[in-house]
């Protein structure tokens, strides 16, 4: 079960930043911009749902550890993985905004 969670978080790591960068670079074609916005919203929604599931799974793992230090360590790792996924989703959703701010400052 832990490998599945880590795989989903790695998928977020690879997909979400690319969507954010593609949104910032598609300013010349309005239709492409709308399509990429929609894809970004869907991927962000899926990533957010996976994060919530990750936190719930980590909590259940912790509650069912019954004091076992090994199981508590596994639950802690799952919690940290979900937390890293949350940070990645937040950074990916703000990447387009940050790139636009930098472009406005540089006059591009």
C-alpha positions as CSV (number, residue, x, y, z in Angstrom):
1,X,0.0,0.0,0.0
2,X,2.9,2.4,0.7
3,X,4.3,1.9,-2.7
4,X,1.1,2.9,-4.3
5,X,1.0,6.1,-2.3
6,X,4.6,7.0,-3.1
7,X,3.9,6.3,-6.8
8,X,0.9,8.7,-6.8
9,X,2.9,11.4,-5.1
10,X,5.8,10.9,-7.6
11,X,3.2,11.2,-10.4
12,X,2.2,14.6,-8.9
13,X,5.8,15.6,-8.8
14,X,6.3,15.0,-12.5
15,X,2.9,16.2,-13.8
16,X,1.9,19.3,-11.8
17,X,4.9,21.4,-12.4
18,X,4.8,20.8,-16.1
19,X,1.1,21.9,-16.3
20,X,2.0,25.1,-14.4
21,X,4.8,25.9,-16.7
22,X,2.8,25.2,-19.8
23,X,0.1,27.5,-18.6
24,X,2.6,30.4,-18.3
25,X,4.1,29.8,-21.7
26,X,0.8,29.6,-23.6
27,X,0.0,33.3,-23.7
28,X,-0.1,33.5,-27.6
29,X,-2.9,31.1,-28.2
30,X,-6.1,31.8,-26.2
31,X,-7.7,28.4,-26.9
32,X,-4.6,26.6,-25.8
33,X,-4.5,28.7,-22.7
34,X,-8.1,27.7,-21.8
35,X,-7.5,24.1,-22.4
36,X,-4.4,24.1,-20.3
37,X,-6.2,25.9,-17.5
38,X,-8.9,23.2,-17.6
39,X,-6.3,20.5,-17.5
40,X,-4.5,22.3,-14.6
41,X,-7.8,22.5,-12.6
42,X,-8.5,18.8,-13.1
43,X,-5.0,17.7,-12.2
44,X,-4.9,20.0,-9.2
45,X,-8.3,18.5,-8.0
46,X,-7.0,15.0,-8.4
47,X,-3.8,15.8,-6.6
48,X,-5.7,17.4,-3.8
49,X,-7.9,14.4,-3.4
50,X,-4.9,12.1,-3.4
51,X,-3.3,14.3,-0.7
52,X,-6.4,13.9,1.5
53,X,-6.4,10.2,1.0
54,X,-2.7,10.1,1.9
55,X,-3.3,11.9,5.1
56,X,-6.2,9.6,6.0
57,X,-4.2,6.5,5.2
58,X,-1.2,7.8,7.3
59,X,-3.6,8.5,10.2
60,X,-5.2,5.1,10.0
61,X,-1.7,3.5,9.9
62,X,-0.7,5.4,13.0
63,X,-3.8,4.5,14.9
64,X,-3.5,0.8,14.0
65,X,0.2,0.6,14.8
66,X,-0.6,-0.5,18.4
67,X,2.6,1.0,19.7
68,X,4.9,-0.8,17.3
69,X,7.8,1.5,16.5
70,X,8.2,0.0,13.1
71,X,4.6,0.6,12.1
72,X,4.7,4.1,13.6
73,X,7.8,4.8,11.5
74,X,6.0,3.7,8.4
75,X,3.0,5.9,9.3
76,X,5.3,8.8,9.8
77,X,6.9,8.3,6.4
78,X,3.5,8.1,4.8
79,X,2.5,11.4,6.5
80,X,5.7,13.1,5.3
81,X,5.1,11.9,1.8
82,X,1.5,13.3,1.9
83,X,2.9,16.6,3.2
84,X,5.5,16.8,0.4
85,X,2.7,16.1,-2.1
86,X,0.7,19.0,-0.6
87,X,3.6,21.3,-0.9
88,X,4.1,20.3,-4.5
89,X,0.5,20.9,-5.4
90,X,0.6,24.3,-3.8
91,X,3.8,25.2,-5.6
92,X,2.5,23.9,-8.9
93,X,-0.7,25.9,-8.7
94,X,1.2,29.1,-8.0
95,X,3.9,28.5,-10.5
96,X,2.0,30.2,-13.4
97,X,1.4,33.2,-11.2
98,X,5.0,33.5,-10.1
99,X,6.2,33.2,-13.7
100,X,3.8,36.0,-14.7
101,X,5.0,38.2,-11.9
102,X,8.6,37.7,-12.9
103,X,7.8,38.4,-16.6
104,X,6.0,41.6,-15.6
105,X,9.0,42.8,-13.6
106,X,11.4,42.0,-16.4
107,X,9.1,43.6,-19.0
108,X,8.8,40.4,-21.1
